[in-house]
Amino acid sequence: MFENLIYSYGYAGIFVVCALSSSLFPLGSEIFVVLMITLGYNIWLILLFATLGNYLGSLSNYYVGKYGNKFLFSKHIKINQKTQKKVEKVYLKYGAPILFFSWVPIIGDPLCVIPGIFDLDIKIFSFWVILGKLFRYIFIILITLAII
């Protein structure tokens, strides 16, 4: 299904796949980046669209934390108070630079919700998240090029 996005829409397709994969929707974008490289798409444009799409998904998580905090977490999703305090303590200990690791599977997407809850400045959030996402896709592209 998602492969068709790449075949039919190219760079717009990778943008959408990467945005979905970094939202709270579980999907991995790495295989699609590799697929585009092997199909001969421009590496710089892949890097641009994948990074921006992935950032957009993370930004949606930020706004879930910022505006959906009270609604989601108090009424629909029950989080153990002890666990919530522990996560807040870790985030406060390491601060915004921990957002560099927003690309890490499983923990990265929820990690972007926390700064929204704490109302972190969007510029600081964007800097660390974009830097991390960019690093991730440069790494994937370099490994793919080394293999093919």
Protein Blocks (a to p, Z undefined) as FASTA:
>chain_A
ZZmmmmmnommmmmmmmmmmmmmbdcdfklmmmmmmmnopafklmmmmmmmmmmmmmmmm
mmmmmmmmmmmmmmmmccdfklmmmmmmmmmmnommlmmmmmpghjlmmmmmmmmmnopa
fklmmmmmmmmmmmmmmmmmmmmmmmZZ
